[in-house]
Amino acid sequence: MARLSSGSGDDSILEVLHEVADAVRVVLDQNTDWGLSGKRKSQYQVDLACDEAALAILHGAGCQVLSEESGVTGGDGNDSLFVVMDPLDGSTNASRGVKWFATALAVLDQDGLRASLVANQASSTDRWTATRGGGAFKNGSGIQPTSCTELGKAIVGVSGIVKVKPGWAQFRALGAAALDLCLVAEGVTDGWIDFNSHGGWDYMASLLVCREAGVAVGEFNDRELVVRDHAERRTMVAAATEELLANLLDIRTRHAQV
């Protein structure tokens, strides 16, 4: 297996990320146990199996990893790349047969987000990738958001339940933040609001996809979205345009005041 470092090329990094997603897909295809692990709230046995398969590859490539399931592990020096990972985002969807769940992988170097992959594990083909300064892609084709600026015309994805009248056209609550954000990047939905908060593994891979696609992104409390600590939580908001982002952040503010 190729060893990765901050000097590795983007193609080499993405190749390893695809290998991780493929390994997780094998676990999912073979899985018959959809029970809870009993180790952490809402953690399934399959989450741990997916994590184990992913870590074997990432550790083998010399990466340090922050995983939702196992915290920070691995790494073999200051030149190691840092991977923030959710091996199975949307595991409840997967356990119930809802075909919207993913493997999300964000790679950081000393300058921040370097590369990312979001693989829809309910699909045999759909994968979103991005590299810093290199654009965002779905299945190899470039993507971009809509040009929606009017809240009243917007279709907005959400995580959680809004407590105010938002004024948007429609909303969708699909249950896998990494994939939900990629829909904004490719222009399927116009925005996304987190009405709870999430660990970096849930959104950081999609954050780079969104940024490289031209999506306007913000954090409800104006905090840095790139995190390396398992305990850190953030509240991300994304929109096709800056005008719509301002409206969505206002909704999130009003929600917090109720």
C-alpha positions as CSV (number, residue, x, y, z in Angstrom):
1,M,0.0,0.0,0.0
2,A,1.2,3.5,-0.9
3,R,2.3,5.6,2.1
4,L,0.7,9.1,2.2
5,S,2.2,12.3,3.5
6,S,1.7,16.0,3.0
7,G,3.9,15.8,-0.1
8,S,1.7,13.2,-1.8
9,G,-0.3,14.1,-4.9
10,D,-4.0,14.7,-4.8
11,D,-4.6,11.7,-7.1
12,S,-2.7,9.4,-4.7
13,I,-4.7,10.7,-1.8
14,L,-8.0,10.2,-3.6
15,E,-7.0,6.7,-4.6
16,V,-6.6,5.7,-1.0
17,L,-10.0,7.3,-0.1
18,H,-11.7,5.4,-2.8
19,E,-10.0,2.2,-1.5
20,V,-11.5,3.0,2.0
21,A,-15.0,3.5,0.6
22,D,-14.7,0.2,-1.4
23,A,-13.7,-1.6,1.8
24,V,-16.6,-0.2,3.7
25,R,-19.0,-1.2,0.9
26,V,-17.8,-4.8,1.2
27,V,-18.6,-4.8,4.9
28,L,-22.0,-3.4,4.3
29,D,-22.8,-5.9,1.5
30,Q,-21.9,-8.8,3.8
31,N,-23.5,-7.4,7.0
32,T,-26.3,-9.2,8.7
33,D,-26.2,-7.6,12.1
34,W,-28.1,-4.3,12.3
35,G,-28.2,-4.3,16.1
36,L,-26.8,-1.6,18.4
37,S,-23.3,-2.0,19.7
38,G,-24.2,-1.1,23.3
39,K,-21.0,0.9,23.6
40,R,-22.3,4.3,22.7
41,K,-25.8,5.8,22.1
42,S,-27.0,5.2,18.5
43,Q,-23.9,3.2,17.6
44,Y,-24.5,0.1,15.6
45,Q,-22.4,-3.0,15.4
46,V,-22.0,-2.3,11.7
47,D,-20.5,1.1,12.5
48,L,-17.7,-0.6,14.3
49,A,-17.1,-3.1,11.5
50,C,-17.0,-0.3,8.9
51,D,-14.6,1.6,11.2
52,E,-12.2,-1.4,11.5
53,A,-12.1,-1.9,7.7
54,A,-11.5,1.8,7.1
55,L,-8.8,2.2,9.7
56,A,-6.8,-0.8,8.4
57,I,-6.3,1.0,5.1
58,L,-5.8,4.5,6.5
59,H,-3.3,3.4,9.2
60,G,-1.6,1.3,6.5
61,A,-1.2,4.5,4.5
62,G,0.4,6.2,7.5
63,C,-2.5,8.5,8.2
64,Q,-3.6,9.8,11.6
65,V,-7.4,9.4,11.8
66,L,-10.2,11.1,13.8
67,S,-13.2,8.8,13.5
68,E,-16.6,9.2,15.0
69,E,-16.4,5.6,16.2
70,S,-12.8,5.3,17.6
71,G,-11.5,8.8,18.2
72,V,-7.9,9.8,17.2
73,T,-5.6,6.9,16.2
74,G,-2.5,6.2,14.1
75,G,-0.1,8.5,12.4
76,D,3.7,8.1,12.1
77,G,5.1,11.6,12.4
78,N,4.6,15.3,11.8
79,D,4.3,14.8,8.1
80,S,1.3,12.5,8.4
81,L,-2.0,13.5,6.8
82,F,-4.9,13.8,9.2
83,V,-8.2,12.1,8.1
84,V,-11.5,13.0,9.6
85,M,-13.9,10.1,9.0
86,D,-17.4,8.9,9.4
87,P,-17.2,5.3,8.1
88,L,-21.0,5.1,8.0
89,D,-22.9,8.4,8.1
90,G,-26.7,7.7,8.2
91,S,-26.3,4.4,9.9
92,T,-29.9,4.5,11.2
93,N,-31.0,5.0,7.5
94,A,-28.9,1.9,6.6
95,S,-30.4,-0.1,9.5
96,R,-33.9,0.7,8.4
97,G,-33.4,0.2,4.6
98,V,-33.5,3.9,3.8
99,K,-31.1,4.1,0.8
100,W,-29.3,7.3,1.9
101,F,-26.1,6.6,3.9
102,A,-22.4,7.3,3.2
103,T,-18.8,7.0,4.0
104,A,-17.3,10.5,4.5
105,L,-13.6,11.2,4.5
106,A,-11.8,14.6,4.8
107,V,-8.0,14.8,4.6
108,L,-6.2,17.7,6.3
109,D,-2.6,18.8,6.0
110,Q,-0.9,21.7,7.7
111,D,-2.8,24.2,5.6
112,G,-6.3,22.8,6.3
113,L,-8.7,20.8,4.1
114,R,-6.7,19.1,1.3
115,A,-9.0,16.5,-0.2
116,S,-12.3,14.7,0.4
117,L,-14.6,11.9,-0.7
118,V,-18.2,11.3,0.1
119,A,-19.5,7.9,-1.1
120,N,-23.2,7.1,-1.2
121,Q,-22.9,3.5,0.0
122,A,-26.5,2.8,-1.0
123,S,-25.5,3.5,-4.6
124,S,-22.9,1.6,-6.7
125,T,-21.7,4.7,-8.4
126,D,-22.4,8.0,-6.7
127,R,-19.3,9.6,-5.2
128,W,-18.4,13.3,-4.6
129,T,-14.8,14.4,-4.5
130,A,-12.9,17.6,-4.0
131,T,-9.3,18.8,-3.7
132,R,-8.2,22.2,-2.5
133,G,-8.1,24.5,-5.5
134,G,-9.0,21.6,-7.8
135,G,-12.8,21.9,-7.9
136,A,-15.6,19.6,-6.9
137,F,-17.0,16.6,-8.8
138,K,-19.7,14.0,-8.8
139,N,-18.6,10.8,-10.5
140,G,-15.9,12.7,-12.3
141,S,-18.0,15.5,-13.6
142,G,-17.8,19.1,-12.3
143,I,-20.7,20.3,-10.1
144,Q,-22.0,23.7,-9.0
145,P,-24.9,25.0,-6.9
146,T,-28.1,26.7,-8.1
147,S,-28.3,30.4,-8.4
148,C,-31.2,30.7,-5.9
149,T,-31.3,33.9,-3.9
150,E,-34.9,34.0,-2.8
151,L,-35.9,32.2,0.4
152,G,-39.5,31.8,-0.8
153,K,-38.3,29.7,-3.8
154,A,-35.7,27.6,-2.0
155,I,-35.8,23.9,-1.3
156,V,-33.8,23.5,1.9
157,G,-32.4,20.4,3.5
158,V,-32.5,20.2,7.3
159,S,-31.1,18.2,10.2
160,G,-33.4,18.5,13.2
161,I,-36.8,20.2,13.7
162,V,-37.2,23.9,13.0
163,K,-39.1,25.8,15.8
164,V,-40.1,28.9,13.7
165,K,-42.0,29.5,10.4
166,P,-39.1,29.6,8.0
167,G,-40.7,30.9,4.9
168,W,-38.9,28.6,2.4
169,A,-40.8,26.9,-0.5
170,Q,-40.1,23.3,0.8
171,F,-37.7,21.3,3.0
172,R,-36.2,17.9,3.0
173,A,-35.0,15.9,6.1
174,L,-33.0,13.0,4.6
175,G,-30.9,11.8,7.6
176,A,-27.3,11.8,6.4
177,A,-25.6,15.2,6.7
178,A,-22.6,14.4,4.5
179,L,-24.9,13.4,1.5
180,D,-27.4,16.2,2.3
181,L,-24.6,18.8,1.9
182,C,-23.4,17.3,-1.4
183,L,-26.9,17.9,-2.8
184,V,-26.4,21.6,-2.3
185,A,-23.1,21.4,-4.0
186,E,-24.5,19.8,-7.1
187,G,-27.6,22.0,-7.3
188,V,-30.3,19.5,-6.3
189,T,-31.3,21.5,-3.2
190,D,-30.7,25.2,-2.6
191,G,-29.5,25.1,1.0
192,W,-29.0,23.1,4.2
193,I,-29.4,24.0,7.9
194,D,-28.2,22.1,11.0
195,F,-30.8,22.6,13.7
196,N,-28.7,20.5,16.1
197,S,-24.9,20.3,15.9
198,H,-22.5,17.8,14.5
199,G,-19.0,16.5,14.8
200,G,-16.5,17.3,12.1
201,W,-16.8,13.8,10.6
202,D,-20.4,14.5,9.6
203,Y,-19.7,17.6,7.5
204,M,-16.0,18.2,6.8
205,A,-15.7,16.1,3.7
206,S,-18.8,17.8,2.3
207,L,-17.5,21.2,3.4
208,L,-14.6,21.0,1.0
209,V,-17.0,19.7,-1.8
210,C,-19.2,22.7,-1.1
211,R,-16.4,25.2,-1.0
212,E,-14.9,24.0,-4.2
213,A,-18.3,23.9,-5.9
214,G,-18.9,27.5,-5.0
215,V,-21.5,27.1,-2.2
216,A,-21.7,29.8,0.5
217,V,-21.1,28.2,3.9
218,G,-21.3,29.5,7.4
219,E,-21.3,28.4,11.1
220,F,-24.1,29.5,13.3
221,N,-21.9,30.8,16.0
222,D,-19.2,32.1,13.6
223,R,-16.7,29.4,14.7
224,E,-14.1,27.6,12.5
225,L,-15.6,24.6,10.8
226,V,-12.4,22.6,10.5
227,V,-11.8,20.7,13.7
228,R,-9.5,18.0,14.9
229,D,-11.0,17.2,18.3
230,H,-13.5,14.4,18.8
231,A,-15.4,16.5,21.4
232,E,-15.9,19.6,19.1
233,R,-19.3,20.2,17.7
234,R,-20.3,22.8,15.1
235,T,-23.6,24.1,13.5
236,M,-23.1,24.4,9.7
237,V,-25.4,26.2,7.3
238,A,-24.9,26.1,3.5
239,A,-26.6,27.9,0.7
240,A,-26.3,28.3,-3.1
241,T,-25.7,32.0,-2.8
242,E,-24.6,34.5,-0.2
243,E,-28.0,36.1,-0.2
244,L,-29.7,32.9,0.6
245,L,-27.1,32.0,3.2
246,A,-28.0,35.2,5.1
247,N,-31.7,34.2,5.1
248,L,-30.9,30.7,6.4
249,L,-28.6,32.0,9.1
250,D,-31.4,34.3,10.2
251,I,-33.8,31.3,10.4
252,R,-31.2,29.4,12.5
253,T,-30.9,32.4,14.8
254,R,-34.6,32.7,15.3
255,H,-34.8,29.0,16.0
256,A,-32.2,29.3,18.7
257,Q,-34.2,32.1,20.4
258,V,-37.4,30.1,20.8
